[in-house]
Amino acid sequence: MDTTARTIVAVSGGLSRDSSTRRLIDLLVDSVVRQAAERGLTVEPRIVDLRDYARELGEGQLTGLTGGPLKDAVDDLVTADALVVGSPTFKASYSGLFKSFWDLTVDGAIAGLPTLLAATGGSGRHSLMIEHHLRPLFSYLKALVLPTAVFAAPEDWADDALQQRVDRAARELVGQLSVGVGFGRGQQAVAAVGLTENAVQAALDADPFVDPAAQVGASPKGAEG
């Protein structure tokens, strides 16, 4: 039995404390924890509710000066073993709050990280937002995006099919964790930017939202212009 705990970071882009997006994130995390336990794995979830960082995200976009409470959230991404992300659908895409967070994170932070995508919307007509916007974003970030994503419209909450899809997506994520995919994220993130672990940590300590390679005078491998 593997007694090493896996860390899952779950990022919610919902704007209210009791948002449907946060509710869906909680369903997914609960299913992952339960199914992991059935396989003898311990999962430690960390919920990042982006509404709590709205002011810092706005200031970071405007000034480039970041830090404070956001630093812990970014550091958790670098060392996580898996990721669950969810956003409400606004104007056929993800929320600005959600996108601002990923705009400010370090390049390579989630490279190779098993990632489960989720979204909510006012109608099932918005369900393709995941395929048209979320999946391309996380593919660009080089995450290992899982095949099954979960979308929930208001009418879905009373339907057992939603829980079935949640469990299916969670099972895919647990499958990745059970074979060690995403395990040891610190080393994988280091490899993604082509720096030594000490250099990356020093750069993150200085400013977790600036590319570590830029801070230590190196160029990330495979960087795009």
Short mmCIF file of the C-alpha atoms (twelve columns), coordinates in Angstrom:
data_MODEL
# 
_entry.id   MODEL 
# 
loop_
_atom_site.group_PDB 
_atom_site.id 
_atom_site.type_symbol 
_atom_site.label_atom_id 
_atom_site.label_alt_id 
_atom_site.label_comp_id 
_atom_site.label_asym_id 
_atom_site.label_seq_id 
_atom_site.Cartn_x 
_atom_site.Cartn_y 
_atom_site.Cartn_z 
_atom_site.pdbx_PDB_model_num 
ATOM 1   C CA . MET A 1   0.000   0.000  0.000   1 
ATOM 2   C CA . ASP A 2   1.347   3.410  -1.007  1 
ATOM 3   C CA . THR A 3   1.217   5.673  2.054   1 
ATOM 4   C CA . THR A 4   2.613   8.773  0.348   1 
ATOM 5   C CA . ALA A 5   -0.094  11.430 0.168   1 
ATOM 6   C CA . ARG A 6   -0.895  12.985 -3.192  1 
ATOM 7   C CA . THR A 7   -1.660  16.688 -3.283  1 
ATOM 8   C CA . ILE A 8   -4.461  17.962 -5.486  1 
ATOM 9   C CA . VAL A 9   -4.923  21.669 -6.099  1 
ATOM 10  C CA . ALA A 10  -8.476  22.614 -7.083  1 
ATOM 11  C CA . VAL A 11  -8.928  26.075 -8.604  1 
ATOM 12  C CA . SER A 12  -12.407 27.609 -8.663  1 
ATOM 13  C CA . GLY A 13  -13.103 30.669 -10.796 1 
ATOM 14  C CA . GLY A 14  -16.571 31.243 -9.348  1 
ATOM 15  C CA . LEU A 15  -17.389 34.773 -8.227  1 
ATOM 16  C CA . SER A 16  -19.603 34.027 -5.221  1 
ATOM 17  C CA . ARG A 17  -18.854 32.025 -2.095  1 
ATOM 18  C CA . ASP A 18  -21.669 29.578 -2.843  1 
ATOM 19  C CA . SER A 19  -21.234 29.537 -6.621  1 
ATOM 20  C CA . SER A 20  -22.261 26.583 -8.748  1 
ATOM 21  C CA . THR A 21  -18.640 26.382 -9.920  1 
ATOM 22  C CA . ARG A 22  -17.380 25.919 -6.368  1 
ATOM 23  C CA . ARG A 23  -20.125 23.354 -5.799  1 
ATOM 24  C CA . LEU A 24  -18.981 21.388 -8.855  1 
ATOM 25  C CA . ILE A 25  -15.335 21.615 -7.765  1 
ATOM 26  C CA . ASP A 26  -16.305 20.214 -4.359  1 
ATOM 27  C CA . LEU A 27  -18.154 17.301 -5.990  1 
ATOM 28  C CA . LEU A 28  -15.116 16.457 -8.102  1 
ATOM 29  C CA . VAL A 29  -12.655 16.696 -5.226  1 
ATOM 30  C CA . ASP A 30  -14.866 14.561 -2.978  1 
ATOM 31  C CA . SER A 31  -15.100 11.900 -5.683  1 
ATOM 32  C CA . VAL A 32  -11.330 11.921 -6.239  1 
ATOM 33  C CA . VAL A 33  -10.645 11.556 -2.507  1 
ATOM 34  C CA . ARG A 34  -13.176 8.717  -2.181  1 
ATOM 35  C CA . GLN A 35  -11.999 6.752  -5.212  1 
ATOM 36  C CA . ALA A 36  -8.358  7.246  -4.292  1 
ATOM 37  C CA . ALA A 37  -9.046  5.830  -0.830  1 
ATOM 38  C CA . GLU A 38  -10.635 2.783  -2.458  1 
ATOM 39  C CA . ARG A 39  -7.281  2.211  -4.195  1 
ATOM 40  C CA . GLY A 40  -5.309  2.710  -1.007  1 
ATOM 41  C CA . LEU A 41  -4.148  6.230  -1.898  1 
ATOM 42  C CA . THR A 42  -4.318  9.260  0.361   1 
ATOM 43  C CA . VAL A 43  -5.221  12.539 -1.320  1 
ATOM 44  C CA . GLU A 44  -4.775  15.929 0.318   1 
ATOM 45  C CA . PRO A 45  -6.827  18.589 -1.503  1 
ATOM 46  C CA . ARG A 46  -6.105  22.313 -1.454  1 
ATOM 47  C CA . ILE A 47  -8.921  24.554 -2.702  1 
ATOM 48  C CA . VAL A 48  -7.921  27.827 -4.343  1 
ATOM 49  C CA . ASP A 49  -11.022 30.034 -4.485  1 
ATOM 50  C CA . LEU A 50  -9.985  32.817 -6.841  1 
ATOM 51  C CA . ARG A 51  -12.582 35.246 -5.521  1 
ATOM 52  C CA . ASP A 52  -10.408 35.468 -2.403  1 
ATOM 53  C CA . TYR A 53  -7.554  36.827 -4.534  1 
ATOM 54  C CA . ALA A 54  -9.534  39.170 -6.796  1 
ATOM 55  C CA . ARG A 55  -7.827  42.355 -5.609  1 
ATOM 56  C CA . GLU A 56  -4.324  40.857 -5.858  1 
ATOM 57  C CA . LEU A 57  -5.046  39.480 -9.326  1 
ATOM 58  C CA . GLY A 58  -6.235  42.864 -10.537 1 
ATOM 59  C CA . GLU A 59  -3.202  44.629 -9.108  1 
ATOM 60  C CA . GLY A 60  -0.912  42.042 -10.652 1 
ATOM 61  C CA . GLN A 61  -2.426  42.582 -14.090 1 
ATOM 62  C CA . LEU A 62  -2.109  46.367 -13.812 1 
ATOM 63  C CA . THR A 63  1.275   46.782 -12.162 1 
ATOM 64  C CA . GLY A 64  3.173   43.520 -12.491 1 
ATOM 65  C CA . LEU A 65  3.761   43.689 -8.720  1 
ATOM 66  C CA . THR A 66  2.519   40.512 -7.101  1 
ATOM 67  C CA . GLY A 67  2.869   38.553 -3.906  1 
ATOM 68  C CA . GLY A 68  0.995   38.317 -0.634  1 
ATOM 69  C CA . PRO A 69  -1.644  35.586 -0.317  1 
ATOM 70  C CA . LEU A 70  -1.270  34.580 -3.963  1 
ATOM 71  C CA . LYS A 71  2.275   33.317 -3.454  1 
ATOM 72  C CA . ASP A 72  1.133   30.239 -1.522  1 
ATOM 73  C CA . ALA A 73  -1.384  29.367 -4.238  1 
ATOM 74  C CA . VAL A 74  1.265   29.582 -6.946  1 
ATOM 75  C CA . ASP A 75  3.792   27.589 -4.928  1 
ATOM 76  C CA . ASP A 76  1.166   24.872 -4.468  1 
ATOM 77  C CA . LEU A 77  0.788   24.565 -8.247  1 
ATOM 78  C CA . VAL A 78  4.487   23.851 -8.659  1 
ATOM 79  C CA . THR A 79  4.454   21.019 -6.122  1 
ATOM 80  C CA . ALA A 80  0.980   19.568 -6.785  1 
ATOM 81  C CA . ASP A 81  0.435   16.034 -8.048  1 
ATOM 82  C CA . ALA A 82  -2.820  16.811 -9.870  1 
ATOM 83  C CA . LEU A 83  -5.087  19.701 -10.717 1 
ATOM 84  C CA . VAL A 84  -8.847  20.238 -10.850 1 
ATOM 85  C CA . VAL A 85  -9.995  23.509 -12.427 1 
ATOM 86  C CA . GLY A 86  -13.396 25.049 -12.937 1 
ATOM 87  C CA . SER A 87  -14.837 28.287 -14.257 1 
ATOM 88  C CA . PRO A 88  -18.277 29.745 -14.845 1 
ATOM 89  C CA . THR A 89  -19.151 30.570 -18.437 1 
ATOM 90  C CA . PHE A 90  -19.284 34.293 -19.188 1 
ATOM 91  C CA . LYS A 91  -19.859 35.507 -22.760 1 
ATOM 92  C CA . ALA A 92  -19.116 32.014 -24.124 1 
ATOM 93  C CA . SER A 93  -15.750 31.736 -22.337 1 
ATOM 94  C CA . TYR A 94  -14.142 31.416 -18.891 1 
ATOM 95  C CA . SER A 95  -14.293 34.234 -16.357 1 
ATOM 96  C CA . GLY A 96  -11.763 37.058 -16.434 1 
ATOM 97  C CA . LEU A 97  -10.848 36.243 -12.840 1 
ATOM 98  C CA . PHE A 98  -9.989  32.689 -13.858 1 
ATOM 99  C CA . LYS A 99  -7.856  33.759 -16.827 1 
ATOM 100 C CA . SER A 100 -6.023  36.407 -14.787 1 
ATOM 101 C CA . PHE A 101 -4.708  33.730 -12.425 1 
ATOM 102 C CA . TRP A 102 -3.194  31.648 -15.220 1 
ATOM 103 C CA . ASP A 103 -1.802  34.746 -16.942 1 
ATOM 104 C CA . LEU A 104 0.253   35.487 -13.830 1 
ATOM 105 C CA . THR A 105 1.587   32.027 -13.015 1 
ATOM 106 C CA . VAL A 106 5.111   30.877 -13.788 1 
ATOM 107 C CA . ASP A 107 5.738   29.294 -17.191 1 
ATOM 108 C CA . GLY A 108 6.052   25.522 -16.848 1 
ATOM 109 C CA . ALA A 109 4.351   25.435 -13.443 1 
ATOM 110 C CA . ILE A 110 1.795   22.810 -14.517 1 
ATOM 111 C CA . ALA A 111 3.676   21.100 -17.352 1 
ATOM 112 C CA . GLY A 112 2.855   17.381 -17.324 1 
ATOM 113 C CA . LEU A 113 0.345   17.801 -14.494 1 
ATOM 114 C CA . PRO A 114 -2.800  15.596 -14.735 1 
ATOM 115 C CA . THR A 115 -5.627  18.120 -15.035 1 
ATOM 116 C CA . LEU A 116 -9.387  17.685 -14.820 1 
ATOM 117 C CA . LEU A 117 -11.463 20.406 -16.501 1 
ATOM 118 C CA . ALA A 118 -14.882 21.593 -15.317 1 
ATOM 119 C CA . ALA A 119 -17.254 24.451 -16.054 1 
ATOM 120 C CA . THR A 120 -20.720 25.702 -15.235 1 
ATOM 121 C CA . GLY A 121 -23.172 27.787 -17.217 1 
ATOM 122 C CA . GLY A 122 -26.717 29.039 -17.359 1 
ATOM 123 C CA . SER A 123 -27.612 26.612 -20.134 1 
ATOM 124 C CA . GLY A 124 -26.381 23.376 -21.630 1 
ATOM 125 C CA . ARG A 125 -25.760 25.353 -24.817 1 
ATOM 126 C CA . HIS A 126 -22.578 26.645 -23.171 1 
ATOM 127 C CA . SER A 127 -21.093 23.184 -22.655 1 
ATOM 128 C CA . LEU A 128 -18.698 23.496 -25.598 1 
ATOM 129 C CA . MET A 129 -16.893 26.273 -23.731 1 
ATOM 130 C CA . ILE A 130 -14.694 23.568 -22.246 1 
ATOM 131 C CA . GLU A 131 -13.582 22.281 -25.641 1 
ATOM 132 C CA . HIS A 132 -13.285 25.690 -27.303 1 
ATOM 133 C CA . HIS A 133 -11.577 27.598 -24.483 1 
ATOM 134 C CA . LEU A 134 -10.523 25.606 -21.408 1 
ATOM 135 C CA . ARG A 135 -8.903  22.682 -23.194 1 
ATOM 136 C CA . PRO A 136 -6.823  24.868 -25.562 1 
ATOM 137 C CA . LEU A 137 -5.675  27.030 -22.634 1 
ATOM 138 C CA . PHE A 138 -4.415  24.109 -20.583 1 
ATOM 139 C CA . SER A 139 -2.911  22.406 -23.600 1 
ATOM 140 C CA . TYR A 140 -0.935  25.602 -24.180 1 
ATOM 141 C CA . LEU A 141 0.174   25.477 -20.530 1 
ATOM 142 C CA . LYS A 142 1.377   21.914 -21.264 1 
ATOM 143 C CA . ALA A 143 -0.864  20.295 -18.673 1 
ATOM 144 C CA . LEU A 144 -1.809  16.634 -19.122 1 
ATOM 145 C CA . VAL A 145 -5.506  17.277 -19.763 1 
ATOM 146 C CA . LEU A 146 -7.788  14.314 -19.058 1 
ATOM 147 C CA . PRO A 147 -10.281 13.116 -21.702 1 
ATOM 148 C CA . THR A 148 -13.435 13.532 -19.611 1 
ATOM 149 C CA . ALA A 149 -14.475 17.048 -18.628 1 
ATOM 150 C CA . VAL A 150 -17.558 17.990 -16.613 1 
ATOM 151 C CA . PHE A 151 -20.061 20.733 -17.422 1 
ATOM 152 C CA . ALA A 152 -23.057 21.537 -15.216 1 
ATOM 153 C CA . ALA A 153 -26.069 23.650 -16.166 1 
ATOM 154 C CA . PRO A 154 -28.887 24.433 -13.688 1 
ATOM 155 C CA . GLU A 155 -31.010 21.517 -14.874 1 
ATOM 156 C CA . ASP A 156 -28.148 19.050 -14.335 1 
ATOM 157 C CA . TRP A 157 -28.005 19.301 -10.547 1 
ATOM 158 C CA . ALA A 158 -31.111 17.157 -10.080 1 
ATOM 159 C CA . ASP A 159 -29.940 14.566 -12.609 1 
ATOM 160 C CA . ASP A 160 -27.990 11.488 -11.485 1 
ATOM 161 C CA . ALA A 161 -26.063 11.674 -14.751 1 
ATOM 162 C CA . LEU A 162 -24.033 14.587 -13.381 1 
ATOM 163 C CA . GLN A 163 -22.698 12.541 -10.476 1 
ATOM 164 C CA . GLN A 164 -21.943 9.686  -12.853 1 
ATOM 165 C CA . ARG A 165 -19.879 11.978 -15.065 1 
ATOM 166 C CA . VAL A 166 -18.157 13.465 -12.019 1 
ATOM 167 C CA . ASP A 167 -17.207 9.968  -10.887 1 
ATOM 168 C CA . ARG A 168 -15.967 9.043  -14.350 1 
ATOM 169 C CA . ALA A 169 -13.733 12.103 -14.578 1 
ATOM 170 C CA . ALA A 170 -12.473 11.573 -11.038 1 
ATOM 171 C CA . ARG A 171 -11.702 7.936  -11.844 1 
ATOM 172 C CA . GLU A 172 -9.490  9.051  -14.738 1 
ATOM 173 C CA . LEU A 173 -7.593  11.406 -12.442 1 
ATOM 174 C CA . VAL A 174 -7.145  8.768  -9.758  1 
ATOM 175 C CA . GLY A 175 -5.902  6.388  -12.435 1 
ATOM 176 C CA . GLN A 176 -3.131  8.833  -13.286 1 
ATOM 177 C CA . LEU A 177 -2.239  9.283  -9.629  1 
ATOM 178 C CA . SER A 178 -2.179  5.538  -8.991  1 
ATOM 179 C CA . VAL A 179 0.548   4.987  -11.593 1 
ATOM 180 C CA . GLY A 180 2.595   7.945  -10.439 1 
ATOM 181 C CA . VAL A 181 1.811   10.427 -13.214 1 
ATOM 182 C CA . GLY A 182 2.295   13.925 -11.821 1 
ATOM 183 C CA . PHE A 183 4.064   12.635 -8.712  1 
ATOM 184 C CA . GLY A 184 7.082   14.712 -7.694  1 
ATOM 185 C CA . ARG A 185 5.901   17.919 -9.320  1 
ATOM 186 C CA . GLY A 186 8.837   20.001 -8.085  1 
ATOM 187 C CA . GLN A 187 11.254  18.041 -10.254 1 
ATOM 188 C CA . GLN A 188 8.918   18.078 -13.279 1 
ATOM 189 C CA . ALA A 189 8.442   21.836 -13.061 1 
ATOM 190 C CA . VAL A 190 12.193  22.299 -12.873 1 
ATOM 191 C CA . ALA A 191 12.652  20.204 -16.006 1 
ATOM 192 C CA . ALA A 192 9.963   22.192 -17.810 1 
ATOM 193 C CA . VAL A 193 11.908  25.442 -17.527 1 
ATOM 194 C CA . GLY A 194 15.376  23.909 -17.778 1 
ATOM 195 C CA . LEU A 195 16.741  25.261 -14.478 1 
ATOM 196 C CA . THR A 196 18.197  23.795 -11.308 1 
ATOM 197 C CA . GLU A 197 15.836  23.316 -8.372  1 
ATOM 198 C CA . ASN A 198 17.701  25.892 -6.277  1 
ATOM 199 C CA . ALA A 199 17.472  28.464 -9.063  1 
ATOM 200 C CA . VAL A 200 13.739  27.930 -9.475  1 
ATOM 201 C CA . GLN A 201 13.106  28.167 -5.737  1 
ATOM 202 C CA . ALA A 202 15.167  31.331 -5.448  1 
ATOM 203 C CA . ALA A 203 13.239  32.874 -8.333  1 
ATOM 204 C CA . LEU A 204 9.899   31.878 -6.841  1 
ATOM 205 C CA . ASP A 205 10.884  33.322 -3.478  1 
ATOM 206 C CA . ALA A 206 11.721  36.619 -5.160  1 
ATOM 207 C CA . ASP A 207 8.513   36.794 -7.204  1 
ATOM 208 C CA . PRO A 208 6.316   33.738 -7.876  1 
ATOM 209 C CA . PHE A 209 4.711   35.360 -10.927 1 
ATOM 210 C CA . VAL A 210 7.821   36.067 -12.980 1 
ATOM 211 C CA . ASP A 211 9.389   33.408 -15.195 1 
ATOM 212 C CA . PRO A 212 12.215  31.885 -13.077 1 
ATOM 213 C CA . ALA A 213 14.479  31.752 -16.123 1 
ATOM 214 C CA . ALA A 214 14.199  35.503 -16.568 1 
ATOM 215 C CA . GLN A 215 15.152  36.101 -12.944 1 
ATOM 216 C CA . VAL A 216 18.278  33.966 -13.009 1 
ATOM 217 C CA . GLY A 217 19.485  35.009 -16.445 1 
ATOM 218 C CA . ALA A 218 18.642  31.844 -18.373 1 
ATOM 219 C CA . SER A 219 16.168  31.108 -21.160 1 
ATOM 220 C CA . PRO A 220 13.425  28.499 -20.742 1 
ATOM 221 C CA . LYS A 221 13.796  25.506 -22.998 1 
ATOM 222 C CA . GLY A 222 11.327  25.677 -25.834 1 
ATOM 223 C CA . ALA A 223 10.147  29.162 -24.895 1 
ATOM 224 C CA . GLU A 224 7.758   30.746 -27.364 1 
ATOM 225 C CA . GLY A 225 8.000   34.317 -28.527 1 
# 
